[in-house]
Amino acid sequence: MLQQRIFWHDTVSMPSDKDLTPLPDRVAVAVIGSGFTGLAAARALAQNGSSVAILEAETIGWGASSRNGGMALTGLKLPMQTVLKRYGREQARRLFQCSLDSVNTVEQIVREENIDCGFARTGHLLAANKPKHFDALKDEVEFMAREFDHNVHLVPPSDLQSEIGSRIYHGALVDEASAGLNPAQFVAGLAQAAENAGASLHARARVTRLERRGTRFVVETGRGKLEAESVFVATAGYTGSATKSLQKKVIPIGSFIIATEQLPDELARELSPKNRMIFDYKHYLNYFRLWDNRMIFGGRAAFFPENENTIARSAEILRREMISVYPQLRDVKVEYVWGGTLDFAFDMMTHVGEEHGVFYSLGYAGHGVAMGAYLGQTVAEAMLKGNIREHPFAQFNFPGAPLGLYDGRPWFLPVAGMWHKILDWVE
Ligand SMILES: Cc1cc2nc3c(=O)[nH]c(=O)nc-3n(C[C@H](O)[C@H](O)[C@H](O)COP(=O)(O)OP(=O)(O)OC[C@H]3O[C@@H](n4cnc5c(N)ncnc54)[C@H](O)[C@@H]3O)c2cc1C
């Protein structure tokens, strides 16, 4: 039976809110948000001897970090060709290196903390929806080798069956450096690691107000106040009015996933013989992978963030999309559907920095599995060293909406959604 429920949550015991730890009076750092970013930051800060409280509005790991596709990918949301044009060769190289380091960071944390989350370097497969996409992928292979000394390889249409049991694509590109994991198991393990390092975790402690008093902050939450020397905002697509100036720079966009029943071994092997993290070339893209012989199939089925209606509609849309890729799944049961919220900046880049003592790492644009952990950790390190301005992701302006036409409520999403569909159609 189809249930509106996050499949990953049935694979691990997520931290609960049964025993709410009382808030401390004072800490060195208050981290707002308990996903990959906040938890990796808290772990790094606590390991360095700082007192840290993680304040989470819902339950620990509740946000996108326990709902995503579990694809720890190289690269950024923007194609590296665009990044190079926009920021120049040297900066693009630093940013791309960060993306490689991000997957390594996840691997290292998993190893050091012994987190059982199925981390595996199975690589990603970018599938061409049209012949001209495959031409672009040919350029990409050459470009990545020349500019970034990074080897990715092409899969011509005639070899596609060795990579994917679908006949709708026109070739693909493989990057072996990407990895897959179970995101809920990873975020639950990261929470345990942050706690073991000495951070205190506080569920149901929504931050409602931040007030600067001299060199300290008074942080008001739904469960009382605390004082902090610094604050780290790690609230991604759920960024709210307590940090209004950041909320105005982050567009929350829904993304949705279905999970099928368990498939026979032979069928699972046929669909994805190498267990790749797969996504296509469209603006309105689909992403999918196997986990435990279930097909986990996601996409931007509705642009608005998750609610009962957008999730129900997404189940239908995603099932149709999945069958168009894999007609062999026509009679397979879809058992789970769920949604989560992504955080996009207006320039589609991830941004880290500091505004009046408030540090942030935001704008992952659907690329935060590896980047969240990496930027959480490296921004924490920069906070300790006092050199956040030198961070590669702090080298460009974090823009607000053109003409300031945005107050945190994304009125333009239906238009943007339609625009992406039109682009796919025109192209
Ligand atoms: C359906 C889906 C699929 C995705 N697939 C992938 C993928 O395969 N690969 C990939 O790289 N990325 C993917 N992403 C993106 C990735 O999940 C996110 O970029 C990443 O999890 C962001 O982590 P985070 O810690 O910054 O934020 P989150 O995990 O979203 O955590 C933010 C937390 O902040 C809390 N919060 C908000 N406001 C407050 C407040 N005022 N007080 C206290 N707490 C607050 C929220 O409750 C939330 O728990 C996907 C996202 C979704 C939704």
The ligand as an SDF file (V2000), in Angstrom:
LIG
                    3D

 53 58  0  0  0  0  0  0  0  0999 V2000
   13.8190   15.1200   -1.8410 C   0  0  0  0  0  0  0  0  0  0  0  0
   15.2440   15.6030   -1.8080 C   0  0  0  0  0  0  0  0  0  0  0  0
   16.2230   14.9150   -2.5070 C   0  0  0  0  0  0  0  0  0  0  0  0
   17.5410   15.3420   -2.4700 C   0  0  0  0  0  0  0  0  0  0  0  0
   18.5190   14.5750   -3.0460 N   0  0  0  0  0  0  0  0  0  0  0  0
   19.8230   14.9490   -2.9320 C   0  0  0  0  0  0  0  0  0  0  0  0
   20.8500   14.1070   -3.4110 C   0  0  0  0  0  0  0  0  0  0  0  0
   20.6060   12.9790   -3.8470 O   0  0  0  0  0  0  0  0  0  0  0  0
   22.1370   14.5660   -3.3540 N   0  0  0  0  0  0  0  0  0  0  0  0
   22.4420   15.7800   -2.8100 C   0  0  0  0  0  0  0  0  0  0  0  0
   23.6240   16.1440   -2.7710 O   0  0  0  0  0  0  0  0  0  0  0  0
   21.4840   16.5680   -2.2660 N   0  0  0  0  0  0  0  0  0  0  0  0
   20.1900   16.1730   -2.3060 C   0  0  0  0  0  0  0  0  0  0  0  0
   19.2310   16.9420   -1.7300 N   0  0  0  0  0  0  0  0  0  0  0  0
   19.6330   18.1520   -1.0130 C   0  0  0  0  0  0  0  0  0  0  0  0
   20.1980   17.8170    0.3660 C   0  0  0  0  0  0  0  0  0  0  0  0
   19.3390   16.9270    1.0410 O   0  0  0  0  0  0  0  0  0  0  0  0
   20.3380   19.1170    1.1750 C   0  0  0  0  0  0  0  0  0  0  0  0
   21.1290   20.0210    0.4210 O   0  0  0  0  0  0  0  0  0  0  0  0
   21.0120   18.8970    2.5200 C   0  0  0  0  0  0  0  0  0  0  0  0
   20.3860   17.8730    3.2390 O   0  0  0  0  0  0  0  0  0  0  0  0
   20.9740   20.1990    3.3230 C   0  0  0  0  0  0  0  0  0  0  0  0
   21.4180   19.9080    4.6300 O   0  0  0  0  0  0  0  0  0  0  0  0
   21.3340   21.0020    5.7430 P   0  0  0  0  0  0  0  0  0  0  0  0
   21.9000   20.4080    6.9640 O   0  0  0  0  0  0  0  0  0  0  0  0
   21.9610   22.2730    5.2590 O   0  0  0  0  0  0  0  0  0  0  0  0
   19.7710   21.3210    5.9110 O   0  0  0  0  0  0  0  0  0  0  0  0
   18.5370   20.4000    6.3760 P   0  0  0  0  0  0  0  0  0  0  0  0
   18.8990   18.9700    6.4510 O   0  0  0  0  0  0  0  0  0  0  0  0
   17.3700   20.7810    5.5400 O   0  0  0  0  0  0  0  0  0  0  0  0
   18.3010   20.8690    7.8670 O   0  0  0  0  0  0  0  0  0  0  0  0
   17.8430   22.1570    8.1890 C   0  0  0  0  0  0  0  0  0  0  0  0
   17.1460   22.0500    9.5380 C   0  0  0  0  0  0  0  0  0  0  0  0
   16.9630   23.3710   10.0650 O   0  0  0  0  0  0  0  0  0  0  0  0
   15.8270   23.3100   10.8930 C   0  0  0  0  0  0  0  0  0  0  0  0
   15.3630   24.6860   11.1390 N   0  0  0  0  0  0  0  0  0  0  0  0
   14.8780   25.5870   10.2500 C   0  0  0  0  0  0  0  0  0  0  0  0
   14.5840   26.7450   10.8770 N   0  0  0  0  0  0  0  0  0  0  0  0
   14.8920   26.5760   12.1830 C   0  0  0  0  0  0  0  0  0  0  0  0
   14.8080   27.4150   13.3280 C   0  0  0  0  0  0  0  0  0  0  0  0
   14.3310   28.6720   13.2640 N   0  0  0  0  0  0  0  0  0  0  0  0
   15.2020   26.9310   14.5380 N   0  0  0  0  0  0  0  0  0  0  0  0
   15.7080   25.6660   14.6310 C   0  0  0  0  0  0  0  0  0  0  0  0
   15.7890   24.8250   13.5660 N   0  0  0  0  0  0  0  0  0  0  0  0
   15.3940   25.2750   12.3660 C   0  0  0  0  0  0  0  0  0  0  0  0
   14.8470   22.4760   10.0870 C   0  0  0  0  0  0  0  0  0  0  0  0
   13.8220   21.9490   10.9070 O   0  0  0  0  0  0  0  0  0  0  0  0
   15.7640   21.4100    9.4920 C   0  0  0  0  0  0  0  0  0  0  0  0
   15.7540   20.2090   10.2350 O   0  0  0  0  0  0  0  0  0  0  0  0
   17.8890   16.5220   -1.7630 C   0  0  0  0  0  0  0  0  0  0  0  0
   16.8980   17.2210   -1.0510 C   0  0  0  0  0  0  0  0  0  0  0  0
   15.5920   16.7680   -1.0760 C   0  0  0  0  0  0  0  0  0  0  0  0
   14.5430   17.5370   -0.3040 C   0  0  0  0  0  0  0  0  0  0  0  0
  1  2  1  0
  2  3  1  0
  2 52  2  0
  3  4  2  0
  4  5  1  0
  4 50  1  0
  5  6  2  0
  6  7  1  0
  6 13  1  0
  7  8  2  0
  7  9  1  0
  9 10  1  0
 10 11  2  0
 10 12  1  0
 12 13  2  0
 13 14  1  0
 14 15  1  0
 14 50  1  0
 15 16  1  0
 16 17  1  0
 16 18  1  0
 18 19  1  0
 18 20  1  0
 20 21  1  0
 20 22  1  0
 22 23  1  0
 23 24  1  0
 24 25  2  0
 24 26  1  0
 24 27  1  0
 27 28  1  0
 28 29  2  0
 28 30  1  0
 28 31  1  0
 31 32  1  0
 32 33  1  0
 33 34  1  0
 33 48  1  0
 34 35  1  0
 35 36  1  0
 35 46  1  0
 36 37  1  0
 36 45  1  0
 37 38  2  0
 38 39  1  0
 39 40  1  0
 39 45  2  0
 40 41  1  0
 40 42  2  0
 42 43  1  0
 43 44  2  0
 44 45  1  0
 46 47  1  0
 46 48  1  0
 48 49  1  0
 50 51  2  0
 51 52  1  0
 52 53  1  0
M  END
$$$$
